């Protein structure tokens, strides 16, 4: 196993990273674990100001991702909220299950909200696969939360659903070194990202060392096509709290037509925000624009209460 100093160095931001990114990564936070239905669930927590009592924010990552995808986003919200980001079971530093389903995910989200002390009316933000879990959570527990924001999670019209083939990953890869594994990191669905310092940081947190070598943190079972087997269009329509959609102008998954259909499901009061020059991984492509859009949405909901 590598020495502690090397481990620390592996997680340092790239020298080319801008100051705002370095500031965000240096912002104080805690790493925590709780048990949910027999599985260890990991989450990160950024404390907010005293006035943030009962005003919390939870970020949920996409498929095969982890809480560190939000490390450079979360600190921008700590002036108003207590913030947390979890690793869903089978991903990141959370434990694994024999099988996975949206009911478990919903319960994991609920448990982290309570453990992280995010208050009785927190806001939940989910990207990609995390957005689908946010839809399910909003349908199950929407009366207990302040609002949900779906980030580039596609709900297509009925006639188009059979055409969609979700990206999957079903092979375990073992690499000899950390650097080799990091170089093999790819975004899913595949896309280029000009903010290489962000991709580099995420890649560093996406691999772990085992007795055989270096491999991805996620369980390949979480990327099976079964993860989209639920009627998420019904969940979105049943969300019992304010809802909004943020999507990338150049997203491979959410087109303007898809966004229009999702608007129909959520209702006329649900904001639809298109981030210019962003692809599916909106917060990687245009992180500061994403922060500005999300802050505007949340501020509107807080003021409306």
C-alpha positions as MATLAB code, in Angstrom:
seq = 'XXXXXXXXXXXXXXXXXXXXXXXXXXXXXXXXXXXXXXXXXXXXXXXXXXXXXXXXXXXXXXXXXXXXXXXXXXXXXXXXXXXXXXXXXXXXXXXXXXXXXXXXXXXXXXXXXXXXXXXXXXXXXXXXXXXXXXXXXXXXXXXXXXXXXXXXXXXXXXXXXXXXXXXXXXXXXXXXXXXXXXXXXXXXXXXXXXXXXXXXXXXXXXXXXXXXXXXXXXXXXXXXXXXXXXXXXXXXXXXXXXXXXXXXXXXXXXXXXXXXXXXXXXXXXXXXXXXXXXXXXXXXXXXXXXXXXXXXXXXXXXXXX';
ca = [
       0.000    0.000    0.000;
       1.150    3.569   -0.668;
       2.375    5.843    2.107;
       0.013    8.552    3.532;
       1.938   11.422    1.933;
       1.500    9.938   -1.532;
      -2.204    9.468   -0.882;
      -2.553   13.136    0.067;
      -0.642   14.233   -3.034;
      -2.899   12.134   -5.264;
      -5.892   14.222   -4.248;
      -4.282   17.636   -4.701;
      -5.742   19.842   -7.471;
      -3.772   20.252  -10.675;
      -1.384   23.246  -10.639;
      -3.286   24.704  -13.609;
      -6.561   24.854  -11.642;
      -7.975   28.378  -11.145;
      -8.089   30.015   -7.728;
     -11.834   29.551   -7.266;
     -11.427   25.799   -7.697;
      -8.562   25.599   -5.202;
     -10.590   27.690   -2.743;
     -13.540   25.301   -3.037;
     -11.405   22.213   -2.431;
      -9.808   23.802    0.628;
     -13.165   24.690    2.166;
     -13.707   22.839    5.502;
     -15.869   19.736    5.369;
     -16.309   16.419    7.130;
     -16.429   12.855    5.805;
     -19.088   10.712    7.485;
     -20.648    7.229    7.424;
     -24.068    5.935    8.467;
     -25.745    2.535    8.206;
     -28.817    2.299    5.963;
     -30.572   -1.048    5.619;
     -27.390   -2.981    6.365;
     -25.137   -0.941    4.068;
     -22.538    1.686    4.973;
     -23.377    5.000    3.290;
     -20.747    7.718    2.987;
     -21.476   11.426    2.754;
     -19.609   14.726    2.818;
     -20.898   17.669    4.855;
     -20.133   21.385    4.666;
     -21.451   23.327    7.694;
     -23.411   26.469    6.978;
     -23.912   29.623    9.049;
     -26.109   29.639   12.139;
     -28.956   31.096   10.120;
     -28.864   27.961    7.926;
     -30.619   25.951   10.635;
     -33.476   24.129    8.921;
     -32.095   25.213    5.520;
     -30.169   22.347    4.001;
     -29.036   21.262    0.561;
     -28.246   17.726   -0.622;
     -26.388   16.900   -3.855;
     -26.768   13.489   -5.528;
     -24.247   12.265   -8.111;
     -24.770   10.383  -11.378;
     -24.275    6.703  -12.236;
     -20.846    5.349  -11.323;
     -19.901    8.729   -9.825;
     -19.472    9.879   -6.216;
     -19.874   12.750   -3.758;
     -16.598   14.389   -4.803;
     -18.224   15.443   -8.064;
     -19.760   18.199   -5.916;
     -16.624   19.213   -3.971;
     -16.012   22.271   -6.142;
     -19.710   23.247   -6.214;
     -20.961   22.795   -2.638;
     -18.860   25.525   -0.902;
     -20.578   28.232   -2.974;
     -23.802   27.527   -1.084;
     -22.522   27.485    2.491;
     -23.312   31.181    3.019;
     -26.995   30.204    3.100;
     -27.210   26.443    3.601;
     -25.805   23.475    5.421;
     -24.715   21.292    2.504;
     -24.161   17.560    2.033;
     -23.359   15.205   -0.839;
     -23.726   11.443   -0.521;
     -22.278    8.358   -2.167;
     -25.211    6.156   -3.155;
     -24.712    2.491   -2.271;
     -22.405    0.692   -4.671;
     -20.588    3.897   -5.570;
     -17.870    6.102   -4.140;
     -16.880    5.144   -0.615;
     -20.248    3.625    0.296;
     -20.759   -0.099    0.754;
     -22.200   -2.504   -1.785;
     -25.453   -4.456   -1.908;
     -26.388   -7.681   -3.641;
     -29.118   -5.799   -5.497;
     -30.008   -2.147   -5.957;
     -33.329   -0.375   -6.412;
     -34.832    3.097   -6.217;
     -36.639    2.387   -2.945;
     -33.286    1.785   -1.252;
     -31.858    4.916   -2.858;
     -34.781    6.959   -1.606;
     -34.227    5.653    1.903;
     -30.493    6.397    1.676;
     -31.266    9.982    0.691;
     -33.736   10.360    3.549;
     -31.255    8.910    6.070;
     -28.443   11.253    4.979;
     -30.742   14.285    5.186;
     -31.459   13.365    8.800;
     -27.871   12.423    9.738;
     -26.395   15.558    8.150;
     -28.983   17.711    9.946;
     -30.236   19.372    6.785;
     -33.492   20.399    8.430;
     -37.124   19.621    7.735;
     -37.367   21.315    4.333;
     -34.077   20.743    2.499;
     -33.540   21.080   -1.225;
     -32.324   18.061   -3.216;
     -30.270   18.381   -6.416;
     -29.579   15.299   -8.544;
     -27.473   14.957  -11.701;
     -28.129   12.322  -14.390;
     -28.863    9.017  -12.596;
     -29.010   11.018   -9.376;
     -31.731   13.095  -10.990;
     -33.844    9.993  -11.479;
     -33.355    9.093   -7.819;
     -34.337   12.658   -6.951;
     -37.561   12.213   -8.922;
     -38.337    9.068   -6.948;
     -37.486   10.784   -3.674;
     -39.636   13.806   -4.565;
     -42.557   11.505   -5.338;
     -42.082    9.577   -2.070;
     -41.194   12.375    0.339;
     -41.840   15.624   -1.515;
     -44.086   16.977    1.244;
     -41.066   16.967    3.564;
     -38.621   18.881    1.342;
     -38.367   22.396   -0.030;
     -37.800   21.485   -3.667;
     -35.922   19.307   -6.154;
     -33.652   20.269   -9.038;
     -33.122   17.741  -11.823;
     -29.839   18.217  -13.687;
     -29.743   16.767  -17.213;
     -31.759   13.612  -16.483;
     -33.844   12.774  -19.568;
     -37.530   11.850  -19.470;
     -38.518   11.298  -23.087;
     -41.940   11.225  -24.674;
     -43.533    7.740  -24.771;
     -42.879    7.257  -28.487;
     -39.170    7.966  -27.998;
     -38.425    5.917  -24.880;
     -37.686    2.629  -26.639;
     -35.037    4.368  -28.749;
     -32.985    5.295  -25.700;
     -30.172    2.915  -24.825;
     -28.668    3.902  -21.450;
     -24.871    3.879  -21.174;
     -23.676    0.821  -19.253;
     -20.454   -0.500  -17.811;
     -20.227   -4.211  -17.037;
     -16.527   -5.088  -16.858;
     -14.093   -4.914  -13.971;
     -10.800   -3.334  -14.985;
      -7.623   -3.759  -12.931;
      -4.639   -1.466  -13.515;
      -1.058   -1.807  -12.290;
      -0.681    1.751  -11.010;
      -2.752    4.681   -9.844;
      -1.537    6.832  -12.741;
      -2.556    4.214  -15.309;
      -6.027    3.961  -13.821;
      -6.400    7.741  -13.703;
      -5.462    8.068  -17.369;
      -8.155    5.529  -18.275;
     -10.906    7.562  -16.618;
     -13.693    8.531  -19.038;
     -16.933   10.447  -18.650;
     -20.131    8.502  -19.318;
     -21.737    9.254  -21.716;
     -18.496   10.055  -23.476;
     -17.691   13.720  -24.017;
     -14.766   16.103  -24.055;
     -14.435   18.612  -21.224;
     -12.250   21.676  -21.587;
     -11.924   21.997  -17.803;
      -9.315   19.274  -17.570;
      -8.411   20.238  -13.992;
     -11.940   19.177  -12.911;
     -11.831   15.869  -14.768;
      -8.390   15.207  -13.296;
      -9.687   15.819   -9.758;
     -12.714   13.580  -10.237;
     -10.583   10.821  -11.757;
      -8.266   10.882   -8.736;
     -11.258   10.184   -6.482;
     -12.741    7.503   -8.741;
     -10.199    4.699   -8.218;
      -9.163    2.597   -5.256;
      -6.306    0.223   -4.490;
      -7.032   -3.488   -4.007;
      -4.847   -6.573   -3.542;
      -4.943   -7.094   -7.321;
      -4.181   -3.505   -8.283;
      -6.095   -0.279   -8.961;
      -9.741   -0.333  -10.030;
     -12.887    1.829  -10.126;
     -14.741    2.458   -6.892;
     -18.193    1.676   -8.233;
     -19.807   -1.766   -8.290;
     -20.433   -2.758  -11.914;
     -23.879   -3.942  -10.810;
     -25.042   -0.346  -10.368;
     -24.632    0.340  -14.097;
     -26.935   -2.389  -15.354;
     -29.808   -1.308  -17.589;
     -32.194   -2.282  -14.777;
     -31.427    1.012  -13.072;
     -33.825    2.687  -15.526;
     -36.560    0.076  -15.133;
     -38.934    2.266  -13.136;
     -41.636    4.610  -14.499;
     -39.641    7.731  -13.730;
     -41.980    9.834  -15.868;
     -44.696    8.998  -13.338;
     -42.395    9.819  -10.434;
     -41.590   13.212  -11.964;
     -45.261   13.968  -12.444;
     -45.997   12.993   -8.819;
     -43.251   15.127   -7.235;
     -44.935   16.795   -4.264;
     -42.785   19.924   -4.003;
     -41.384   22.698   -6.223;
     -39.319   21.234   -9.066;
     -36.955   22.570  -11.718;
     -34.812   21.274  -14.575;
     -31.296   22.413  -15.467;
     -29.820   21.013  -18.695;
     -26.905   21.628  -21.005;
     -27.356   23.366  -24.343;
     -25.254   20.670  -26.036;
     -26.338   17.732  -23.902;
     -26.316   14.326  -25.566;
     -29.229   13.239  -23.358;
     -31.561   16.192  -22.814;
     -32.659   18.095  -25.906;
     -34.941   21.125  -25.913;
     -37.752   18.812  -27.014;
     -37.065   16.535  -24.039;
     -36.954   19.543  -21.724;
     -40.309   20.721  -23.105;
     -41.885   17.332  -22.342;
     -40.459   17.334  -18.827;
     -41.913   20.821  -18.383;
     -45.329   19.403  -19.254;
     -44.915   16.717  -16.584;
     -43.734   19.145  -13.891;
     -46.267   21.851  -14.654;
     -46.111   25.486  -15.794;
     -44.571   26.783  -12.548;
     -41.441   24.615  -12.834;
     -38.413   26.591  -14.110;
     -36.483   25.152  -17.064;
     -32.903   26.452  -17.290;
     -30.595   25.824  -20.241;
     -26.888   26.342  -19.535;
     -25.106   27.676  -22.650;
     -22.070   25.767  -23.954;
     -22.646   22.899  -21.495;
     -22.949   19.224  -22.336;
     -24.444   16.464  -20.173;
     -21.956   16.983  -17.326;
     -23.172   20.524  -16.785;
     -21.252   21.282  -13.588;
     -17.989   20.143  -15.191;
     -18.458   22.068  -18.431;
     -19.786   25.335  -16.972;
     -19.357   25.116  -13.179;
     -19.746   28.797  -12.346;
     -22.739   29.239  -14.642;
     -24.266   26.172  -12.979;
     -23.682   27.693   -9.532;
     -25.305   30.970  -10.621;
     -28.347   29.210  -12.089;
     -28.837   27.005   -9.046;
     -28.416   29.892   -6.594;
     -31.080   31.838   -8.495;
     -33.531   28.934   -8.379;
     -33.012   28.285   -4.683;
     -33.200   31.972   -3.788;
     -36.542   32.219   -5.545;
     -37.942   29.257   -3.644;
     -36.629   30.508   -0.287;
     -38.134   33.963   -0.844;
     -41.473   32.419   -1.827;
     -41.851   30.621    1.508;
];
